[in-house]
Every structure is written in structure tokens, then in C-alpha cells.
């Protein structure tokens, strides 16, 4: 059994509009899966539903993490079990510093894994790990004392998302179009962070519209996502085919034209 399994997953908006229409997907540690599709195909809806966003309702199917059915769990409970989402558009949280946010998130996960007993990370240990990860991911140290994403550039926001991933050490990381709006240097830093973290303890689902990030993050599996469904799966060569031919061959009405 894979670490993360989606079984016949259907997702609708609050008004009942169906967006994701029966997705089966299995992701394990040491694997990078890429979901690629045109705009409006439902890729971000899939990411939000995976993380338990309340605006998206799972109407059919289920999500399993390490064999446990997490379909009905809240976003915080999913995070505590090792699911992580890097946003396409990270929100600013004025009044909460990057350092404070990360310590609180780490301590929440530690508490959950200790059966509800407080188990805060020691401040020297936290500080040593934070500075080491910031240096590794080329995140300016002065960002640690600034309010989370408040006034950050696009590249800084995305690097801080990867910093969160490095600090929280999730089991499955979902990256929702993390490459959007990045210059080539920031893209390389984000990609190297993903490549370093994926291994025996973590797998990743990279959701993207463009093949660009996949020049730096080499996927083991590529899935073409059209109209809420996976219509084709293959290896890294499938991403190159999409780059060359676009999505038209996979869109039924255009393929028939």
C-alpha cells in the first residue's frame, strides 16, 4: 500500500458544482509525482481537497494516508499526520513572525504525535535548525524576524514555503503551482529544496501548468489532468511531450477536431 492513496475521489464546490471527477492516485515516499493540466482543469481544487479546505466537499471516494482514512479529518489533523501544502499564492499574516509561525507549527505537530501532551522543541535546537535550513535554501536571515509573507517578494514567499516544508518534515508534500511567478534563480532554489527533501521519509505531488519546474525537479510519474480527471499517466517523457505538443491532444473535443 502506498503512503498516500486517492481512491475514486470526487470533489465539488460549496454550490455543488463538480470539479474533480474520479481520481485514483498512489504516491509513496521517495517518489515525485507531477500533475500537469491546462488552466481551469481542477488541479488546485485537487490540492485544496487533499489538504481539507472547507470550501471543497469530497462527494465520493476517499483519501488514505498510511492506511488511515483521512477523508473526514480537518486540515490541522491532516497536517499533524504529515500532509503539507505549499500554496500557489501564500497569504500574508501581519503580526506573526516567520520564526513564531514555524515554532508554533512544529510544536503543534510534536504535540499531536505525543498523544496530546505538550512537547515543545527546545529553543536552541529550533534556532540551529532554522538558521541551517535558511542558509541551505538561500532565505535571507532577516526574514525570520519579519511578519510572515508581509511585503515579501514572490520569490521570498515561495522560498519561505519550502523553508516550512524543510522544518516540518512532512511525509507527503503537495506543491500547488509553486513555480508560478518565480525567476530562474528562485525556481532553482525551490527545486533543489524539493529534491533534497524527497527521499525515504517523504514523497511529493507537484502540481503545475508548465514543464519548466520539471527541468529541475525530475518526476518519477507524470499525470495529465483534464476536466477533473487524470486522462494519461507516464514517466518524465510525458512532460516533455506536453511541452512540445501542448494539452490539445488530451482534450477530447480538440483531439477529435
Buried (B, 14 or more C-beta within 10 A) or exposed (E): EBBBBBBEBBBBEEEEEBBBBBBEBBBBBEBBBBBBBBEEBBBBBBBBBBBBBEEBBBBBBBBBBBEEEBBEBEBEEBBBBBBBBBBBEBEEBEEBBBBBBBBEBBBBBBBBEEEEEEEEBEEEEBBEBBEEBBEBBBBEEEBBEBBBBBEBEBBBBBBBBBBBBBBBBBBBBBBBBBBBBBEEEBBBBBBBBBBEBBEEEBBBBBBBBBBBBBBBBBBBBBBBBBBBBBBBBEEBEBBBBBBEEEBEEBBEEEEEE
